[in-house]
Amino acid sequence: MSVRPFSGLTRLAGLALTLGLLSSVASATELRFSSFEPPVAFLTKNVFPEWGRRVAEATNNEVTVKMFPGGTLGRSPAQQLQLVADGVADVAFIVAGYNPGVFPGVTVGELPYTVTSAKAGSVALWKMYEQGLLDGDFAKYKIIGLFTTSPQGVASKGKIASPADMKGKKFRASSPNLLTAIEKMGAVAVGGITAANLAESVSRGVIDGSFNEWNAIKSFRLMETVDHVLEVPMGTSPLMVVMNKAKYDGLSAAAKAGIDKVSGAAFSAYFGEQFDEQNAAARAEAVKAGKITITTPDAATVEAWRAATRPAIDGWLAADPKRAKLLEAYNAAMK
């Protein structure tokens, strides 16, 4: 049986299909997502890749996301924002406190006795951004999500039950306002220690403790070095995911709409839910291990710490007259 060669129309159809596929591949955009966290850390292993999956789905794979964990594109947590600004990374996980003065509005989430949960704090923080109440260089970036952690506790080597027990201790906090409160308690306030260096700093005696939530206590190996945690709400670490603005602006309208759909309020709520669940799981793990004494304070202790940390709130309010309105709106949004 003879085989007829392809007709001219068949060849043209095949060429058109091939060119269409090549055009589709060429128009696809892969976003480089930088995280300083190790690949096994919860946010970098689970939460951020899920956002990437949702982006691909919402854009029909016109945009995909590739994770670069463990500081592959830049090791320092303080370097991540610059990586995005320079286009080395398209998207990055940012700890706002490592970029002082750049996004001052989000520091409302740092205040002790303010955030009640990661979900409430994150959703409320995004609302403040939408309402234009947050000061900062937001216009330079595409803001993908704004978040807070779960409330931090007092994690220490050696028991700390009351503010008086802080006297003479070397204590770390990520917030300048909390560092001021630590000093007023008679402790030595230590700043500049990133989360990745916490465990080593405790084990070497550089610090006696730090304000951290359970997820950080687990992720950054503080479970191996501290032996006490007092569960009083010592503020949070505001977090962000930002994207290079030029990269975002260069996408098609459909791609931008897809990214917007799964970012912002939706991403902030998802992040908060996942963070709270992981925080509870990390605490349960610590309880099971039995190596850390966990203290749930009575009402008198709660009020003693509230009074001791009030200078952090007063100092924050005094820095900008507009902050009183922001704090009132933020508290109202969480309710």
Secondary structure, 3 states (H helix, E strand, C coil): CCCCCCCHHHHHHHHHHHHHHHHHHHHCEEEEEECCCCCCCHHHHHHHHHHHHHHHHHCCCCEEEEEECCCCCCCCHHHHHHHHHHCCCCEEEEEHHHCCCCCHHHHHHHCCCCCCCHHHHHHHHHHHHHCCCCCCCHHHEEEEEEECCCCCEEEECCCCCCHHHHCCCEEECCCHHHHHHHHHCCCEEECCCCHHHHHHHHHCCCCCEEEECHHHHHHCCHHHCCCEEECCCCCCCCEEEEEEHHHHHCCCHHHHHHHHHHCCHHHHHHHHHHHHHHHHHHHHHHHHHCCCEEECCCHHHHHHHHHHHHHHHHHHHHCCCCHHHHHHHHHHHHC
